[in-house]
Amino acid sequence: MNAMKEWYYRLYHQYDQGRRLRALKAHLQRGQPIALVHQMGRAASMTMTNTLRAMELDMPIHHTHWLNSETVARRMARMEQSRGKIESFNLRVSKLMLDNLPPERMRSYPWRIVSIIRDPVARNLSAYFLSIEGFIGDVYRRHAQGRLKPDELLEVFLRDYPHDIPLNWFDLEVDEVFGVNVYARPFPFDLDYALYEAGPLRMAVIKVESLERTYRPALQALFGEAPGELRNTHISVQDEPYAPIYKSFLAAVRLPRDYLDRMYDSVYARHFYRPEELAAFRKKWGG
């Protein structure tokens, strides 16, 4: 019976995704506005997506992490090589957008983009543990047997994780795709969110650390409508299989100074965060 339910769920899931992709393609062909949560992963993207859905906007809402054609091609190849082990609807959305909008049209389309940013170290650690099985084999059994130590987790993180993802994300996924250079003018720390315009495109960049305080004025400015309550989603890892490993790691971790320098001396970190915020991040992760 459980197998039948699982089969039915997968069948319905495939049908629903196909329906949504067909609707998106038709919408792109009509050239009508689209609300797009486009941002790096592990920075409250589902919270923002569900908050926008609750606003009942007069435009479809989609969620992507990658729209650079080279990045999407690499990730699609990886997904296909996994033989179904990796399923990513937002990656299929990205590919459909790229297939239907040439580069010049991507820059002139009436997007309404929301992009949430996060402390790059916190973001990288969250993404690392989400994919921990891809970095350390037999990780859960070894942890249960007491054979997985924080030192090994840290060594693998520093050695193998692609740390520059948040540092380069706006260059690759916003500037190259939409022609918007978020670094061209200072970030307005008095607001703690920024608004950008390029032709018919409108974009808001919001910091996750101040999301509770700034999402209302930012979304009001972007959409001309007041949002309701923030629909917090995936804000706790307690139900995730990696939660015990992550919790014990965070309790003990002290990251080396050269790594913190790499992250917090970056253009990304210095642009979006005040010196006192960066100092607090350094203290949190470096002791």
C-alpha positions in Angstrom: 0.0 0.0 0.0 2.8 2.4 0.9 4.5 1.6 -2.5 1.2 2.4 -4.3 0.9 5.7 -2.4 4.5 6.6 -3.3 3.9 5.7 -6.9 0.8 7.9 -7.0 2.5 10.8 -5.3 5.4 10.7 -7.8 3.0 10.5 -10.7 1.0 13.5 -9.5 4.2 15.4 -8.7 5.5 14.9 -12.2 2.1 15.9 -13.7 2.0 19.1 -11.5 5.5 20.1 -12.4 4.8 19.6 -16.1 1.6 21.7 -15.8 3.5 24.5 -14.0 6.3 24.5 -16.6 3.8 24.7 -19.5 2.1 27.6 -17.8 5.5 29.3 -17.3 6.4 28.9 -21.0 3.1 30.4 -22.1 3.6 33.3 -19.7 7.1 34.0 -21.0 5.9 34.0 -24.6 3.3 36.6 -23.6 6.0 38.7 -22.0 4.0 39.4 -18.8 5.7 40.2 -15.5 7.0 37.4 -13.3 7.9 37.5 -9.6 11.2 35.7 -9.2 12.9 34.7 -6.0 16.4 34.5 -7.5 19.2 34.0 -5.0 21.9 31.8 -3.6 20.7 28.7 -1.8 20.4 28.4 2.0 19.3 32.0 2.5 15.5 31.8 3.2 14.5 31.4 -0.4 11.5 29.2 0.4 10.4 31.6 3.2 10.3 34.4 0.6 8.7 32.3 -2.0 5.8 31.3 0.3 5.5 34.9 1.6 5.0 36.1 -2.0 2.5 33.3 -2.7 0.5 34.4 0.2 0.3 37.9 -1.2 -1.8 36.6 -4.2 0.0 38.8 -6.7 -1.3 39.2 -10.2 1.7 37.4 -11.6 3.2 33.9 -11.3 5.9 33.3 -8.7 9.0 31.2 -9.4 12.1 30.4 -7.5 15.6 29.9 -9.0 19.2 29.8 -7.8 21.0 29.7 -11.1 20.3 31.5 -14.4 23.8 31.8 -15.8 23.7 29.5 -18.9 27.1 27.9 -18.1 26.2 27.1 -14.5 22.7 25.7 -15.5 24.3 23.5 -18.1 26.8 22.0 -15.6 24.1 21.5 -13.0 21.7 19.9 -15.5 24.4 17.5 -16.6 25.0 16.6 -13.0 21.3 16.1 -12.4 21.0 13.8 -15.4 24.1 11.8 -14.4 22.5 11.2 -11.0 19.8 9.0 -12.7 17.0 10.6 -10.7 18.8 10.8 -7.4 18.9 14.6 -7.7 15.6 16.3 -8.6 15.4 20.0 -8.8 12.3 21.7 -10.1 13.9 25.2 -9.8 16.7 24.0 -12.0 14.1 22.9 -14.6 12.5 26.3 -14.3 15.9 27.9 -14.9 16.5 25.8 -18.1 13.1 26.6 -19.4 13.6 30.3 -18.9 17.0 30.2 -20.7 15.5 28.1 -23.6 12.7 30.6 -24.2 14.5 33.9 -23.5 17.7 34.8 -25.4 20.2 36.8 -23.4 19.0 40.2 -24.6 15.4 39.3 -23.7 16.5 38.1 -20.2 17.8 41.7 -19.7 14.6 43.4 -21.0 12.0 41.2 -19.5 9.7 42.7 -16.8 11.0 40.7 -13.9 10.2 41.5 -10.3 13.1 39.9 -8.5 13.7 39.3 -4.8 17.2 38.2 -3.7 18.0 37.5 -0.1 21.7 37.6 1.1 23.3 36.0 4.1 26.6 35.9 6.1 28.7 33.9 3.6 30.2 31.7 6.3 26.9 30.8 7.8 25.5 30.2 4.3 28.4 27.9 3.3 28.2 25.8 6.4 24.5 25.4 6.0 24.9 24.3 2.3 27.8 22.0 3.3 25.8 20.1 5.8 22.7 19.9 3.6 24.9 18.0 1.1 27.2 16.3 3.7 26.7 12.8 2.1 28.3 14.1 -1.0 31.5 15.1 0.9 31.9 12.3 3.5 30.9 8.7 2.8 28.9 6.7 5.3 28.5 9.9 7.3 25.5 9.0 9.4 26.6 5.5 10.5 30.1 6.8 11.4 28.5 9.6 13.4 26.2 7.1 15.3 29.2 5.0 16.1 31.2 7.9 17.4 33.8 7.7 14.6 33.1 11.1 13.0 34.9 13.9 14.7 34.4 17.7 14.3 38.1 18.0 13.2 37.4 15.8 10.2 34.2 17.7 9.3 36.1 20.9 9.4 39.0 19.6 7.4 36.7 18.4 4.6 34.7 21.6 4.6 37.8 23.8 4.3 39.4 21.5 1.6 36.4 20.5 -0.5 33.5 22.9 -0.3 33.3 25.5 -3.1 33.5 28.5 -0.8 33.3 31.3 -3.5 29.7 30.6 -4.4 28.3 33.5 -2.3 31.2 35.7 -3.1 30.7 35.5 -6.9 27.0 34.8 -7.1 25.9 38.4 -7.9 28.6 38.7 -10.6 27.6 35.4 -12.3 23.9 35.2 -11.7 22.7 38.9 -11.7 25.2 41.1 -13.5 26.0 38.6 -16.3 22.3 37.5 -16.6 20.3 40.7 -16.1 22.9 43.4 -16.5 22.5 44.7 -12.9 25.7 45.5 -11.0 24.7 45.6 -7.3 28.1 46.9 -6.4 27.8 50.0 -8.6 26.5 52.1 -5.7 26.7 51.8 -1.9 24.3 49.6 0.0 21.8 51.7 2.0 22.6 50.6 5.5 19.9 52.9 6.9 17.3 50.8 5.1 19.2 47.4 5.2 17.6 46.6 1.8 18.3 47.9 -1.7 16.2 48.5 -4.8 17.5 48.3 -8.3 16.0 49.1 -11.7 17.2 48.3 -15.2 14.7 48.9 -18.0 11.5 47.1 -17.0 13.3 45.0 -14.4 12.9 45.7 -10.7 14.9 44.0 -8.0 15.0 44.1 -4.2 18.0 42.7 -2.2 17.3 42.0 1.4 19.6 40.7 4.2 18.4 37.6 6.0 19.8 38.9 9.2 17.3 41.8 9.2 14.6 40.1 7.2 11.9 40.3 9.9 12.3 44.0 10.0 12.8 44.9 6.4 10.8 42.5 4.2 7.6 44.6 4.5 9.0 47.9 3.2 11.1 46.1 0.6 8.2 44.1 -0.9 5.9 47.1 -0.6 8.3 49.1 -2.7 8.8 46.3 -5.2 5.2 45.2 -5.8 3.2 48.2 -4.6 1.4 45.9 -2.2 1.8 45.3 1.5 2.8 41.7 2.4 1.2 39.7 5.2 3.2 37.8 7.8 6.5 36.3 6.9 5.9 32.6 6.0 8.9 31.1 7.7 9.9 27.9 6.0 12.9 25.6 6.5 14.2 27.8 9.4 15.1 24.9 11.6 17.3 21.9 10.9 15.9 19.8 13.8 14.0 17.5 11.5 16.8 17.1 9.0 18.9 13.9 9.1 22.1 15.9 9.5 20.8 17.9 12.5 22.8 16.0 15.3 26.0 16.3 13.3 25.4 20.0 12.5 24.6 20.8 16.1 27.7 19.2 17.5 29.9 20.8 14.9 28.6 24.3 15.5 29.1 23.9 19.2 32.8 23.2 18.7 33.9 24.9 15.5 36.5 27.6 15.3 37.3 28.6 11.8 40.9 29.7 10.9 41.7 33.3 10.5 42.8 33.0 6.8 39.4 31.5 5.9 37.5 34.3 7.7 39.7 36.9 6.0 38.9 35.3 2.6 35.2 35.5 3.3 34.9 38.8 5.2 37.5 40.8 3.2 35.6 40.0 0.0 33.8 42.6 -2.1 30.5 40.8 -1.3 30.9 41.0 2.5 32.3 44.5 2.6 29.5 45.8 0.3 26.5 44.4 2.1 27.6 44.3 5.8 28.8 47.1 8.1 32.2 46.8 9.8 30.6 46.0 13.1 28.5 43.2 11.5 31.6 41.7 10.0 33.4 41.9 13.4 30.5 40.1 15.0 30.6 37.4 12.4 34.3 37.0 12.9 33.9 36.6 16.6 31.1 34.1 16.2 33.1 31.8 13.9 36.6 32.5 15.1 36.2 33.0 18.8 
